[in-house]
Amino acid sequence: MTRILIVGAGYAGMTAATHLDRISEPFTLINKHSYHYFTTLLHEAAGGRGEPFHYAIPIRQVLRRASSEVVVDEVVGIDRERRVIRTATGEHPYDWLVFTLGWIPEYFGIPGLREHSLVLSNLETARSIREHIESEFHAYVQDGDVRHLRIVVGGAGLTGVELVGELLNWLPRLCVQLGIDPALPEVQNIEAMPTILPQVSESLRESAVQTLTRKGAKLRVNTKIVQVERGIVRLEGGESVEAGTIIWTGGVRAHPLLQEAGFTVDRRGRAKVNEFLQSVDDERVFIGGDCAWFEGADGKPVPPTAQMATQMGSLIGDNVSSAVHGQPLKPFRPNFQGTLASLGPEVGVGDLKGIPVKGFIAGLAKEATKVKYLWQLGGVRLAFDKSSELVHM
Ligand code: NAD
């Protein structure tokens, strides 16, 4: 029997797997955890809108058919010659591979950054951020050192801004809980470029700046982080900021196995794919989500977003099944629905198919995207079962 192997159950891998499950096309999915988590909502888990496991679902709750095999294991290598995936505990041969292992943080070689910062990359790290801030605030109660109450978020792209919005919502409640003056904590969002949120229009950006500043954020643009030590962020020009919590949201790169296995990659480690989302180096390997270097009609690589990942995953599910049965493959046509950034519960900024939205409407639209994704993944049953944990309006 032809072996389809999917590695990684993020947005792209899970969507491809769901497609194959629905048509009873046999495949094996290998993933580090037995659950699929919602990367785009990790800031909510870090800021305590819900418990971390509200932001995950068991893979088996979605992939129900006997023809779908799920293996919980960590992928550690690819042997392209032998068409074998190596995992922590063994080897898995494939005829067709779907590579969707997602991203890792991009540290740009900044000294000390990896060692002395927290990142928002999965459920565990979301929980760590939350617990770290709680422990720093407890330390302030013990010794009165205000550095425990300072939080630096490095990078003001979508991840950084959404996290800052969420923290600003949570910290006043944490202060009340611990008897700390809510005026004392400080959240600095430090961005190297001249603006925050380059993905949205200037007027929406202005709205985001106003909302976050009103909630108490200190937004610093044209300010580059050049070194990090334990509790100290050093900036270009010589200034340094002492902070009990340092979180890095300065960028992402594709899973390093692609480069290690000799695929043609871009500067962010993404592997080049053709119009059918097959590696240009090996048509037996489909690559999706944050791992794929796919150039749109404008010649620019499509961004590593959940929206693109789910669209790629859906097409890959279709194409890998067609490839197995000798049917023609379909080309990938990205359909940009817009960008939505949450700025805390109930508010946001963004655009829906080019129409600008902000405030409560943007917040509502963001909540609606959660239900839409659950629906895509598991139909009405999953949307109904899970929305009560995820939607906070
Ligand atoms: P990003 O690359 O989009 O943003 C990182 C920011 O960090 C940039 O603005 C960059 O200038 C800044 N930066 C880099 N080095 C710096 C330094 N030394 N000092 C200070 N600032 C520095 O990364 P991201 O925000 O993690 O997003 C990654 C991808 O995920 C993007 O494609 C994004 O669109 C997507 N995403 C989408 C959503 C959403 O749709 N709501 C949410 C999160 C992420």
Residues whose N, C-alpha, C, O or C-beta is under 5 A from the ligand:
A	BS01	NAD	G154 G155 A156 G157 L158 T159 G160 I190 E191 A192 M193 T223 K224 I225 T249 G250 G251 V252 P303 P304 T305 L340 A341
